[in-house]
Amino acid sequence: MPERIYNFSPGPATLPYPVLQEAASDIVNFHDKGIGLIELSHRSKEFMAVAEETELLIRELLQVPDNYKVLFLQGGASSQFFMIPMNLLGNGKKGTYINTGTWSKKAIKEAKLFGDIDVAYSSENATFNHVPNDEEYTVDSASEYLYFVSNNTIYGTQFARMPNADTMLVSDMSSDILSRPVDVSRFGIIFAGAQKNMGPAGVTVVIIRDDLLDRSPVDVPTMLRYKTHADKGSMFNTPPCFAIYCVGRVMNWLRKQGGIAAMETINRRKAEMLYKAIDSTDFFRGHAKKDSRSLMNITFNLPTPELEAQFISEAATAGFDGLKGHRSIGGCRASIYNAFPEEGVVKLVDFMADFAKKNG
Ligand SMILES: *Cc1c(COP(=O)(O)O)cnc(C)c1O
């Protein structure tokens, strides 16, 4: 394995090295068939088997019940912001949203084009430094669904427990899908752009309950109806073949790590190391309130913006890439998804202690 930098990028993000190697080889010559992976027809038996395996592995890892479809769509996670309300609302129907950051705000804006939207809770006036617990909001019983972002990639907050509402849950899990077990049966729709925790950019995985497929208003265009893609096994048109293949390889890797429960243990260990480093000195300050802290994106500040810039620059020289916080909040952010190696966290923690000693 060549010398690799530690890539803390929020997404596209680091991938398991064995997956990169396998993909590099399969791109040139897929399973010794004399044809490259990205040259295969999406309707060839070779590619159909790839797509099927990817779906089966997702089903197995997340224990997706039989009455759910797993779809591979395009347009990014952002296209789900309008597809969900377009297909589930309309005709004055109501949707309830929890506003915990940039991604939920964007989803709320789109949803307002299609339905009567109730924002039951917002942490915006606290710079999105927390997510609510169940007692802090109520969901109108007339709502078709309760929408929330399970992990707020930019602000570094996460729902430690999923909302406990009677209403059907819909969740954007782009940045924490497969990082911990979830009870899929409580959700109507779970979706995630692959480029954080599942693979490369280019595919969005949508897990949708069967009965929702028939709810779309008649004026929804063919390509934007979930049923179109469900009926054709995500092959209504050309799917993002390479991205689907990579997701499959990442799922295979994840299974070899022991599955999602084993991964959660490792994720907790990695995050705890970083939060401990942040809490052990006044030099670093965590952005998220403690009970809302994300296991995936660790956001923190240094005493001044100048020190933050110096920290990010010296870290890059030392082989730690992608630590700059999102432009909307500044500061620093370490994204440590499933594929981020634990030893990279150990080394960053050492680097942080050293930096604080020299500059604190
Ligand atoms: C990155 C991200 C998105 C946007 O994903 P795209 O695929 O770029 O549209 C949406 N939601 C969350 C939580 C994200 O982290």
The ligand as a Tripos MOL2 file, in Angstrom:
@<TRIPOS>MOLECULE
LIG
   15    15     1     0     0
SMALL
NO_CHARGES

@<TRIPOS>ATOM
      1 C1        -23.8000   15.9900    1.6250 C.3       1 LIG1
      2 C2        -25.1660   15.9670    2.1350 C.ar      1 LIG1
      3 C3        -26.2690   16.2360    1.2850 C.ar      1 LIG1
      4 C4        -26.1080   16.6410   -0.1600 C.3       1 LIG1
      5 O1        -25.7400   15.5670   -0.9430 O.3       1 LIG1
      6 P1        -25.6430   15.7170   -2.5290 P.3       1 LIG1
      7 O2        -25.5050   14.2910   -2.9730 O.co2     1 LIG1
      8 O3        -24.4370   16.5610   -2.8100 O.co2     1 LIG1
      9 O4        -26.8850   16.3560   -3.0320 O.co2     1 LIG1
     10 C5        -27.5380   16.1420    1.8180 C.ar      1 LIG1
     11 N1        -27.7290   15.8250    3.1100 N.ar      1 LIG1
     12 C6        -26.7050   15.5700    3.9540 C.ar      1 LIG1
     13 C7        -26.9810   15.2180    5.3790 C.3       1 LIG1
     14 C8        -25.3910   15.6410    3.4900 C.ar      1 LIG1
     15 O5        -24.3760   15.4000    4.3310 O.3       1 LIG1
@<TRIPOS>BOND
     1     1     2 1
     2     2     3 ar
     3     2    14 ar
     4     3     4 1
     5     3    10 ar
     6     4     5 1
     7     5     6 1
     8     6     7 2
     9     6     8 1
    10     6     9 1
    11    10    11 ar
    12    11    12 ar
    13    12    13 1
    14    12    14 ar
    15    14    15 1
@<TRIPOS>SUBSTRUCTURE
     1 LIG1         1 GROUP 0 **** ****
